[in-house]
Amino acid sequence: MALSASIQSMAERVFKVVGREDAIADPRFRNNAERVRNRAEVDAIVGGWVAERTLDEALAELNGAGVTAGPVYDIAQFLDDPHVIEREVVVDLPDEDVGNVPVHNIVPRLSRTPGTFRYPAPTLGEHNDEVLGGAGVSNEDLANLRARGVIG
């Protein structure tokens, strides 16, 4: 999980949630600069508390106290997240080589001009003539590169 507690009120909420309200008055943690200087101790306090809970339990308690915290996902968890699904953050697009491929959707998607995917991803070497030719490679040299298997 990740959480943000750089502002004083947020740090105080965290210390209260983890059962260490005494840390609020501790000079080692009295402001963000001191908490950063003593981050190993802060990490031990908060990390120890988190280690005793499941991710969902820790997030529920932290979020319930108004602490800015959220999960750090692997890709499978990200794709299964209800928000990601509902907002269609990832969409499947056709791919000539593999059938479909998941891609990040267009951002922003505005109501009147939501944006669209105009072209599929190019196939390997699809734009060789355009790109290499534009860089000054002659048609003869392109043919030579293809014959030698350097480009597709």
TORMISE-214668 format. One record per residue (C-alpha): residue number from 0; residue in one letter; chain; x, y, z. Coordinates in steps of 0.001 Angstrom, whole numbers, plus 500000, padded with zeros to 6 digits. Layout:
TORMISE-214668
R num residuo cadena     px     py     pz
R NUM       A      A      X      Y      Z
...
//
This chain:
TORMISE-214668
R num residuo cadena     px     py     pz
R   0       M      A 500000 500000 500000
R   1       A      A 500971 503613 499662
R   2       L      A 499955 506402 501967
R   3       S      A 500646 510096 502171
R   4       A      A 501188 511761 505510
R   5       S      A 503494 514695 504839
R   6       I      A 501075 517297 506189
R   7       Q      A 500809 517484 509948
R   8       S      A 497100 516699 510253
R   9       M      A 497484 513585 508085
R  10       A      A 500496 512346 510065
R  11       E      A 498529 512809 513276
R  12       R      A 495658 510758 511834
R  13       V      A 498077 507984 510923
R  14       F      A 499620 507890 514398
R  15       K      A 496145 507778 515957
R  16       V      A 494979 504945 513681
R  17       V      A 498049 502833 514373
R  18       G      A 497626 503278 518115
R  19       R      A 500632 505549 518607
R  20       E      A 499033 508861 519478
R  21       D      A 502048 509422 521768
R  22       A      A 504203 509828 518633
R  23       I      A 502429 513095 517803
R  24       A      A 504199 514848 520712
R  25       D      A 507507 513022 520166
R  26       P      A 510143 515542 518963
R  27       R      A 511404 512964 516424
R  28       F      A 508045 513128 514629
R  29       R      A 506796 516666 515410
R  30       N      A 506905 517849 511774
R  31       N      A 507512 516429 508315
R  32       A      A 511211 517274 508296
R  33       E      A 511719 515358 511559
R  34       R      A 509592 512439 510366
R  35       V      A 511700 512232 507198
R  36       R      A 514916 512358 509254
R  37       N      A 513532 509544 511409
R  38       R      A 511763 507655 508652
R  39       A      A 513120 504280 509737
R  40       E      A 511300 504638 513047
R  41       V      A 508129 505911 511345
R  42       D      A 508285 503031 508874
R  43       A      A 508706 500547 511733
R  44       I      A 505699 501990 513579
R  45       V      A 503395 502110 510572
R  46       G      A 504801 498992 508884
R  47       G      A 504426 496962 512061
R  48       W      A 500803 497974 512319
R  49       V      A 500138 497200 508645
R  50       A      A 501849 493795 508916
R  51       E      A 499230 492704 511479
R  52       R      A 496354 493282 509031
R  53       T      A 495250 492287 505597
R  54       L      A 495514 494933 502918
R  55       D      A 491740 495435 502935
R  56       E      A 491636 495767 506731
R  57       A      A 494473 498299 506819
R  58       L      A 492981 500354 504001
R  59       A      A 489532 500332 505600
R  60       E      A 490903 501624 508906
R  61       L      A 493141 504246 507312
R  62       N      A 490526 505469 504851
R  63       G      A 487908 505480 507611
R  64       A      A 490121 507890 509549
R  65       G      A 490542 510137 506522
R  66       V      A 494089 509025 505717
R  67       T      A 495068 509182 502062
R  68       A      A 496047 505573 501372
R  69       G      A 495556 503098 498595
R  70       P      A 496724 499753 497318
R  71       V      A 499801 499277 495156
R  72       Y      A 498703 496828 492515
R  73       D      A 500335 494283 490320
R  74       I      A 498866 494276 486812
R  75       A      A 496278 491556 487553
R  76       Q      A 494956 493487 490569
R  77       F      A 494881 496694 488524
R  78       L      A 492835 495087 485752
R  79       D      A 490382 493655 488322
R  80       D      A 489882 496955 490181
R  81       P      A 486214 498055 490011
R  82       H      A 487213 501662 489285
R  83       V      A 489477 500637 486397
R  84       I      A 486712 498439 484978
R  85       E      A 483933 501014 485403
R  86       R      A 485990 503856 483904
R  87       E      A 487190 501606 481038
R  88       V      A 490773 502612 481768
R  89       V      A 492008 499613 479787
R  90       V      A 490411 498445 476553
R  91       D      A 491157 495587 474184
R  92       L      A 492139 496544 470671
R  93       P      A 492558 494217 467702
R  94       D      A 496100 493170 466895
R  95       E      A 497087 491366 463731
R  96       D      A 499659 489198 465500
R  97       V      A 497932 488216 468753
R  98       G      A 494235 488848 468190
R  99       N      A 493558 491448 470886
R 100       V      A 495874 493434 473098
R 101       P      A 494953 495433 476228
R 102       V      A 495877 499120 475994
R 103       H      A 495346 502202 478129
R 104       N      A 492239 503991 476915
R 105       I      A 492286 507521 475547
R 106       V      A 492564 510281 478146
R 107       P      A 490712 512511 478477
R 108       R      A 487445 511107 477139
R 109       L      A 485219 514137 476869
R 110       S      A 481455 513819 476410
R 111       R      A 481332 515659 473084
R 112       T      A 484751 514680 471798
R 113       P      A 485611 511362 473464
R 114       G      A 488453 510516 471087
R 115       T      A 488937 507309 469202
R 116       F      A 491723 505009 468196
R 117       R      A 492199 505811 464514
R 118       Y      A 494818 503243 463613
R 119       P      A 495858 499898 465025
R 120       A      A 499408 499470 466224
R 121       P      A 501692 499023 463226
R 122       T      A 503036 495618 462366
R 123       L      A 506757 495031 462648
R 124       G      A 508436 496955 459855
R 125       E      A 505182 498397 458485
R 126       H      A 506592 501922 458278
R 127       N      A 510177 501071 457345
R 128       D      A 509945 502639 453883
R 129       E      A 508379 505841 455217
R 130       V      A 510728 506247 458182
R 131       L      A 513968 505059 456631
R 132       G      A 513175 506633 453282
R 133       G      A 512481 509906 455080
R 134       A      A 515905 509587 456695
R 135       G      A 517512 509350 453257
R 136       V      A 517788 505580 452771
R 137       S      A 517316 504874 449052
R 138       N      A 514859 502329 447637
R 139       E      A 517852 500260 446505
R 140       D      A 519318 500251 450022
R 141       L      A 515909 499371 451516
R 142       A      A 515678 496403 449132
R 143       N      A 519193 495349 450092
R 144       L      A 518352 495553 453809
R 145       R      A 515228 493430 453246
R 146       A      A 517140 490843 451192
R 147       R      A 519687 490508 454021
R 148       G      A 516937 490155 456661
R 149       V      A 517952 493344 458455
R 150       I      A 514432 494788 458136
R 151       G      A 511077 493222 457388
//
